Structures are given as C-alpha cells and as structure tokens.
C-alpha cells in the first residue's frame, strides 16, 4: 500500500466496511448488503469496486468464474487517517477539543468509560 493519503468516498467506505466485516467477497454479496441500506444498481456496485481496485483500496482475484474482492487498506488505517484529518482541520490540531466535543455529545457506556480510563492511565505511565 502506498504512503499517500487514501480518502475513500462515502460509497467506497460502505463497501470497505462490508469487506472488513465479511472478508473476501463477491460483487453480488457486497451489492446485496449495500441494497439493504440504499437502492443502487448492480452495475454501479461493480463499477465502484473496479475503481476501488484501480485506486488500490481493494484487490480482485479470480476464483473459478467469480471475482473475489478483498480490502487492501485496513479499517484501522482509515480510522486513524480520518481522526488525524479531523483534529488537524476542524479542531486546529487539538485532540483535547475533539475529545471534549465527543464526550459532550455522546455518553460512553460503562465498558467504553473503563477503556477511556485505561487509556488515560497508560498515557500517564508513559
């Protein structure tokens, strides 16, 4: 994977999320899952996945007569890039502002709160 920033479109992100969840999949499978959330044509899904292959977001391998698509970029990489961009562009480089805004608009459940506390303890130790 190249080092340049890859910023998938919303439709590409939908496909990536399916591939991250299911693993290697056919266009048919991806299209059926996409169709549960919004109406789109099969050829639109196919073309989008072909473009994603050209962009290096996914790869395609032939298995018999069927093409199997696999994500080349990890979910963690996309999330990390998105958060970095958000902090830099919206919060002027202040991760603290992002955290304050997030916690001000979203109440973490008990498990999430414990994970946040653990992360803070880990930062204090370092």
N, CA and C atoms as a LAMMPS dump frame, in Angstrom:
ITEM: TIMESTEP
0
ITEM: NUMBER OF ATOMS
378
ITEM: BOX BOUNDS ff ff ff
-5.0000000000000000e+02 5.0000000000000000e+02
-5.0000000000000000e+02 5.0000000000000000e+02
-5.0000000000000000e+02 5.0000000000000000e+02
ITEM: ATOMS id mol type element x y z
1 1 1 N 0.843 -1.173 0
2 1 2 C 0 0 0
3 1 3 C 0.888 1.235 0
4 2 1 N 0.531 2.228 -0.763
5 2 2 C 1.337 3.437 -0.833
6 2 3 C 1.146 4.282 0.41
7 3 1 N 2.061 5.228 0.59
8 3 2 C 2.028 6.057 1.787
9 3 3 C 1.134 7.279 1.659
10 4 1 N 0.682 7.578 0.426
11 4 2 C -0.142 8.77 0.285
12 4 3 C -1.495 8.565 0.972
13 5 1 N -2.133 9.683 1.282
14 5 2 C -3.407 9.609 1.98
15 5 3 C -4.476 9.062 1.043
16 6 1 N -5.142 8.028 1.482
17 6 2 C -6.27 7.479 0.757
18 6 3 C -7.522 7.9 1.496
19 7 1 N -8.386 8.619 0.795
20 7 2 C -9.614 9.072 1.418
21 7 3 C -10.779 8.523 0.603
22 8 1 N -11.315 7.39 1.057
23 8 2 C -12.42 6.805 0.312
24 8 3 C -13.658 7.694 0.356
25 9 1 N -14.434 7.643 -0.722
26 9 2 C -15.715 8.339 -0.745
27 9 3 C -16.671 7.613 0.199
28 10 1 N -17.827 8.195 0.422
29 10 2 C -18.816 7.561 1.305
30 10 3 C -19.228 6.189 0.758
31 11 1 N -19.455 6.097 -0.542
32 11 2 C -19.85 4.826 -1.154
33 11 3 C -18.715 3.805 -1.061
34 12 1 N -17.476 4.244 -1.26
35 12 2 C -16.328 3.348 -1.134
36 12 3 C -16.182 2.861 0.303
37 13 1 N -16.417 3.748 1.245
38 13 2 C -16.329 3.377 2.659
39 13 3 C -17.391 2.332 3.01
40 14 1 N -18.587 2.474 2.435
41 14 2 C -19.636 1.474 2.658
42 14 3 C -19.156 0.094 2.214
43 15 1 N -18.522 0.037 1.042
44 15 2 C -18.023 -1.233 0.508
45 15 3 C -16.879 -1.765 1.372
46 16 1 N -15.965 -0.879 1.757
47 16 2 C -14.859 -1.306 2.615
48 16 3 C -15.371 -1.887 3.932
49 17 1 N -16.376 -1.254 4.514
50 17 2 C -16.908 -1.746 5.784
51 17 3 C -17.5 -3.146 5.633
52 18 1 N -18.106 -3.408 4.496
53 18 2 C -18.633 -4.749 4.233
54 18 3 C -17.485 -5.741 4.114
55 19 1 N -16.455 -5.383 3.363
56 19 2 C -15.311 -6.278 3.184
57 19 3 C -14.559 -6.496 4.493
58 20 1 N -14.45 -5.474 5.338
59 20 2 C -13.8 -5.64 6.641
60 20 3 C -14.596 -6.616 7.506
61 21 1 N -15.905 -6.513 7.443
62 21 2 C -16.755 -7.351 8.282
63 21 3 C -16.813 -8.796 7.763
64 22 1 N -17 -8.956 6.459
65 22 2 C -17.19 -10.288 5.884
66 22 3 C -15.907 -10.954 5.414
67 23 1 N -14.898 -10.143 5.118
68 23 2 C -13.705 -10.686 4.478
69 23 3 C -13.923 -10.747 2.982
70 24 1 N -13.067 -11.471 2.272
71 24 2 C -13.161 -11.535 0.815
72 24 3 C -14.577 -11.899 0.348
73 25 1 N -15.093 -11.122 -0.622
74 25 2 C -16.483 -11.271 -1.051
75 25 3 C -16.639 -10.989 -2.535
76 26 1 N -17.743 -11.454 -3.078
77 26 2 C -18.079 -11.188 -4.477
78 26 3 C -18.831 -9.863 -4.587
79 27 1 N -18.914 -9.35 -5.817
80 27 2 C -19.701 -8.142 -6.059
81 27 3 C -21.153 -8.393 -5.668
82 28 1 N -21.652 -9.582 -5.989
83 28 2 C -23.046 -9.924 -5.675
84 28 3 C -23.319 -9.79 -4.18
85 29 1 N -22.435 -10.349 -3.363
86 29 2 C -22.608 -10.289 -1.908
87 29 3 C -22.57 -8.843 -1.418
88 30 1 N -21.571 -8.091 -1.885
89 30 2 C -21.441 -6.686 -1.479
90 30 3 C -22.674 -5.905 -1.911
91 31 1 N -23.121 -6.138 -3.136
92 31 2 C -24.287 -5.426 -3.665
93 31 3 C -25.545 -5.725 -2.837
94 32 1 N -25.74 -6.991 -2.487
95 32 2 C -26.916 -7.356 -1.691
96 32 3 C -26.923 -6.657 -0.343
97 33 1 N -25.766 -6.566 0.297
98 33 2 C -25.688 -5.91 1.6
99 33 3 C -25.875 -4.402 1.449
100 34 1 N -25.262 -3.818 0.429
101 34 2 C -25.445 -2.38 0.173
102 34 3 C -26.916 -2.073 -0.073
103 35 1 N -27.608 -2.977 -0.775
104 35 2 C -29.015 -2.779 -1.11
105 35 3 C -29.939 -2.752 0.088
106 36 1 N -29.478 -3.263 1.216
107 36 2 C -30.293 -3.23 2.438
108 36 3 C -30.414 -1.813 2.991
109 37 1 N -29.422 -0.971 2.661
110 37 2 C -29.373 0.374 3.225
111 37 3 C -29.781 1.463 2.236
112 38 1 N -29.474 1.23 0.955
113 38 2 C -29.874 2.198 -0.064
114 38 3 C -29.945 1.508 -1.41
115 39 1 N -30.834 2.018 -2.233
116 39 2 C -31.034 1.4 -3.535
117 39 3 C -29.911 1.805 -4.487
118 40 1 N -29.284 0.803 -5.074
119 40 2 C -28.221 1.036 -6.043
120 40 3 C -28.214 -0.122 -7.027
121 41 1 N -27.811 0.146 -8.24
122 41 2 C -27.78 -0.897 -9.254
123 41 3 C -26.551 -1.78 -9.12
124 42 1 N -26.685 -3.023 -9.566
125 42 2 C -25.566 -3.97 -9.52
126 42 3 C -24.375 -3.431 -10.302
127 43 1 N -24.639 -2.875 -11.484
128 43 2 C -23.531 -2.376 -12.308
129 43 3 C -22.837 -1.188 -11.647
130 44 1 N -23.574 -0.426 -10.866
131 44 2 C -22.972 0.691 -10.121
132 44 3 C -22.007 0.149 -9.068
133 45 1 N -22.429 -0.879 -8.354
134 45 2 C -21.564 -1.505 -7.35
135 45 3 C -20.33 -2.089 -8.018
136 46 1 N -20.53 -2.788 -9.137
137 46 2 C -19.419 -3.387 -9.873
138 46 3 C -18.432 -2.313 -10.322
139 47 1 N -18.919 -1.241 -10.924
140 47 2 C -18.045 -0.173 -11.42
141 47 3 C -17.281 0.467 -10.257
142 48 1 N -17.964 0.703 -9.162
143 48 2 C -17.32 1.307 -7.997
144 48 3 C -16.204 0.403 -7.475
145 49 1 N -16.447 -0.895 -7.448
146 49 2 C -15.422 -1.826 -6.97
147 49 3 C -14.254 -1.911 -7.952
148 50 1 N -14.527 -1.757 -9.243
149 50 2 C -13.446 -1.712 -10.232
150 50 3 C -12.586 -0.463 -10.028
151 51 1 N -13.216 0.665 -9.763
152 51 2 C -12.491 1.917 -9.497
153 51 3 C -11.665 1.777 -8.221
154 52 1 N -12.254 1.161 -7.198
155 52 2 C -11.545 0.958 -5.935
156 52 3 C -10.315 0.073 -6.131
157 53 1 N -10.424 -0.885 -7.046
158 53 2 C -9.28 -1.746 -7.366
159 53 3 C -8.168 -0.912 -8.004
160 54 1 N -8.54 -0.038 -8.934
161 54 2 C -7.569 0.835 -9.593
162 54 3 C -6.906 1.79 -8.593
163 55 1 N -7.668 2.243 -7.598
164 55 2 C -7.143 3.163 -6.59
165 55 3 C -6.284 2.463 -5.533
166 56 1 N -6.299 1.139 -5.53
167 56 2 C -5.515 0.397 -4.548
168 56 3 C -6.198 0.219 -3.208
169 57 1 N -7.516 0.405 -3.167
170 57 2 C -8.257 0.207 -1.921
171 57 3 C -8.613 -1.259 -1.713
172 58 1 N -8.866 -1.955 -2.823
173 58 2 C -9.214 -3.372 -2.764
174 58 3 C -8.461 -4.113 -3.866
175 59 1 N -8.45 -5.418 -3.771
176 59 2 C -7.833 -6.25 -4.794
177 59 3 C -8.865 -7.246 -5.3
178 60 1 N -8.629 -7.752 -6.497
179 60 2 C -9.573 -8.695 -7.106
180 60 3 C -8.81 -9.933 -7.559
181 61 1 N -9.329 -11.098 -7.207
182 61 2 C -8.737 -12.357 -7.645
183 61 3 C -9.826 -13.222 -8.263
184 62 1 N -9.447 -13.978 -9.272
185 62 2 C -10.38 -14.861 -9.945
186 62 3 C -10.423 -16.204 -9.221
187 63 1 N -11.619 -16.638 -8.867
188 63 2 C -11.823 -17.934 -8.227
189 63 3 C -12.864 -18.664 -9.074
190 64 1 N -12.396 -19.531 -9.95
191 64 2 C -13.302 -20.161 -10.909
192 64 3 C -13.75 -19.108 -11.902
193 65 1 N -15.056 -18.891 -11.983
194 65 2 C -15.6 -17.847 -12.869
195 65 3 C -15.966 -16.585 -12.101
196 66 1 N -15.675 -16.584 -10.811
197 66 2 C -16.098 -15.481 -9.941
198 66 3 C -14.907 -14.659 -9.471
199 67 1 N -15.099 -13.346 -9.451
200 67 2 C -14.08 -12.468 -8.901
201 67 3 C -14.351 -12.283 -7.412
202 68 1 N -13.3 -12.4 -6.624
203 68 2 C -13.376 -12.216 -5.173
204 68 3 C -12.589 -10.951 -4.84
205 69 1 N -13.234 -10.046 -4.124
206 69 2 C -12.621 -8.774 -3.76
207 69 3 C -12.227 -8.791 -2.291
208 70 1 N -11.057 -8.209 -2.004
209 70 2 C -10.519 -8.151 -0.651
210 70 3 C -10.023 -6.728 -0.384
211 71 1 N -10.284 -6.233 0.809
212 71 2 C -9.788 -4.905 1.188
213 71 3 C -8.27 -4.938 1.302
214 72 1 N -7.611 -3.943 0.715
215 72 2 C -6.155 -3.816 0.834
216 72 3 C -5.771 -2.839 1.927
217 73 1 N -6.689 -1.988 2.274
218 73 2 C -6.432 -0.967 3.281
219 73 3 C -7.21 -1.363 4.539
220 74 1 N -6.575 -1.224 5.678
221 74 2 C -7.21 -1.682 6.914
222 74 3 C -8.19 -0.649 7.473
223 75 1 N -9.112 -1.163 8.245
224 75 2 C -10.073 -0.29 8.928
225 75 3 C -9.334 0.673 9.859
226 76 1 N -8.326 0.157 10.559
227 76 2 C -7.543 0.984 11.481
228 76 3 C -6.861 2.14 10.746
229 77 1 N -6.323 1.862 9.563
230 77 2 C -5.652 2.906 8.783
231 77 3 C -6.626 4.017 8.391
232 78 1 N -7.8 3.636 7.933
233 78 2 C -8.806 4.622 7.527
234 78 3 C -9.27 5.441 8.727
235 79 1 N -9.532 4.771 9.843
236 79 2 C -9.975 5.489 11.047
237 79 3 C -8.899 6.44 11.544
238 80 1 N -7.672 5.978 11.57
239 80 2 C -6.562 6.808 12.025
240 80 3 C -6.398 8.037 11.139
241 81 1 N -6.459 7.833 9.834
242 81 2 C -6.334 8.95 8.892
243 81 3 C -7.471 9.944 9.059
244 82 1 N -8.683 9.43 9.243
245 82 2 C -9.85 10.305 9.396
246 82 3 C -9.754 11.138 10.667
247 83 1 N -9.327 10.503 11.77
248 83 2 C -9.201 11.236 13.036
249 83 3 C -8.098 12.288 12.93
250 84 1 N -6.971 11.917 12.331
251 84 2 C -5.871 12.874 12.16
252 84 3 C -6.335 14.084 11.358
253 85 1 N -7.036 13.82 10.268
254 85 2 C -7.536 14.914 9.428
255 85 3 C -8.545 15.771 10.185
256 86 1 N -9.433 15.136 10.933
257 86 2 C -10.435 15.857 11.706
258 86 3 C -9.775 16.76 12.752
259 87 1 N -8.808 16.216 13.491
260 87 2 C -8.118 17.003 14.519
261 87 3 C -7.396 18.19 13.88
262 88 1 N -6.701 17.934 12.784
263 88 2 C -5.929 18.998 12.136
264 88 3 C -6.818 20.066 11.504
265 89 1 N -7.856 19.648 10.794
266 89 2 C -8.647 20.596 10.015
267 89 3 C -9.778 21.251 10.792
268 90 1 N -10.431 20.508 11.667
269 90 2 C -11.6 21.045 12.367
270 90 3 C -11.243 21.579 13.751
271 91 1 N -10.333 20.877 14.439
272 91 2 C -10.01 21.246 15.815
273 91 3 C -8.642 21.909 15.938
274 92 1 N -8.127 22.407 14.828
275 92 2 C -6.862 23.159 14.792
276 92 3 C -5.736 22.448 15.534
277 93 1 N -5.67 21.121 15.393
278 93 2 C -4.59 20.355 15.995
279 93 3 C -4.802 19.962 17.442
280 94 1 N -5.951 20.29 18.017
281 94 2 C -6.203 19.994 19.424
282 94 3 C -7.02 18.707 19.586
283 95 1 N -6.331 17.617 19.927
284 95 2 C -7.027 16.355 20.176
285 95 3 C -7.953 16.493 21.383
286 96 1 N -7.539 17.326 22.353
287 96 2 C -8.355 17.534 23.541
288 96 3 C -9.728 18.111 23.166
289 97 1 N -9.752 19.046 22.236
290 97 2 C -11.03 19.633 21.806
291 97 3 C -11.935 18.575 21.184
292 98 1 N -11.343 17.685 20.406
293 98 2 C -12.121 16.6 19.806
294 98 3 C -12.724 15.715 20.899
295 99 1 N -11.929 15.358 21.887
296 99 2 C -12.408 14.519 22.982
297 99 3 C -13.512 15.231 23.759
298 100 1 N -13.32 16.495 24.057
299 100 2 C -14.325 17.264 24.801
300 100 3 C -15.634 17.327 24.022
301 101 1 N -15.539 17.616 22.737
302 101 2 C -16.742 17.674 21.902
303 101 3 C -17.425 16.312 21.831
304 102 1 N -16.645 15.265 21.678
305 102 2 C -17.203 13.921 21.571
306 102 3 C -17.924 13.54 22.857
307 103 1 N -17.258 13.725 23.991
308 103 2 C -17.865 13.35 25.262
309 103 3 C -19.026 14.274 25.631
310 104 1 N -19.014 15.493 25.112
311 104 2 C -20.119 16.412 25.359
312 104 3 C -21.378 16.054 24.581
313 105 1 N -21.217 15.297 23.505
314 105 2 C -22.357 14.951 22.659
315 105 3 C -22.688 13.463 22.659
316 106 1 N -21.85 12.669 23.301
317 106 2 C -22.054 11.228 23.305
318 106 3 C -21.654 10.682 24.665
319 107 1 N -22.591 10.014 25.326
320 107 2 C -22.292 9.456 26.65
321 107 3 C -21.792 8.029 26.484
322 108 1 N -20.519 7.79 26.846
323 108 2 C -19.992 6.428 26.713
324 108 3 C -20.661 5.482 27.703
325 109 1 N -20.808 4.223 27.283
326 109 2 C -21.359 3.226 28.212
327 109 3 C -20.261 2.838 29.199
328 110 1 N -20.589 2 30.159
329 110 2 C -19.637 1.626 31.207
330 110 3 C -18.359 1.013 30.67
331 111 1 N -18.482 0.129 29.704
332 111 2 C -17.309 -0.528 29.118
333 111 3 C -16.419 0.489 28.394
334 112 1 N -17.05 1.387 27.658
335 112 2 C -16.278 2.42 26.951
336 112 3 C -15.591 3.363 27.928
337 113 1 N -16.297 3.709 28.997
338 113 2 C -15.726 4.597 30.005
339 113 3 C -14.504 3.953 30.662
340 114 1 N -14.585 2.654 30.945
341 114 2 C -13.44 1.946 31.524
342 114 3 C -12.254 1.936 30.552
343 115 1 N -12.532 1.771 29.264
344 115 2 C -11.464 1.785 28.258
345 115 3 C -10.821 3.172 28.178
346 116 1 N -11.629 4.226 28.264
347 116 2 C -11.101 5.596 28.258
348 116 3 C -10.197 5.8 29.471
349 117 1 N -10.628 5.345 30.639
350 117 2 C -9.825 5.472 31.86
351 117 3 C -8.503 4.709 31.724
352 118 1 N -8.581 3.504 31.126
353 118 2 C -7.37 2.704 30.933
354 118 3 C -6.397 3.426 30.003
355 119 1 N -6.907 4.015 28.947
356 119 2 C -6.053 4.755 28.015
357 119 3 C -5.379 5.938 28.708
358 120 1 N -6.131 6.639 29.546
359 120 2 C -5.569 7.779 30.279
360 120 3 C -4.466 7.297 31.223
361 121 1 N -4.711 6.202 31.942
362 121 2 C -3.678 5.641 32.834
363 121 3 C -2.426 5.272 32.045
364 122 1 N -2.616 4.659 30.865
365 122 2 C -1.479 4.274 30.035
366 122 3 C -0.669 5.506 29.601
367 123 1 N -1.363 6.59 29.281
368 123 2 C -0.657 7.817 28.891
369 123 3 C 0.089 8.414 30.078
370 124 1 N -0.483 8.316 31.276
371 124 2 C 0.161 8.872 32.462
372 124 3 C 1.447 8.106 32.792
373 125 1 N 1.465 6.817 32.533
374 125 2 C 2.628 5.988 32.813
375 125 3 C 3.763 6.306 31.852
376 126 1 N 3.442 6.595 30.62
377 126 2 C 4.458 6.845 29.578
378 126 3 C 5.138 8.124 29.804
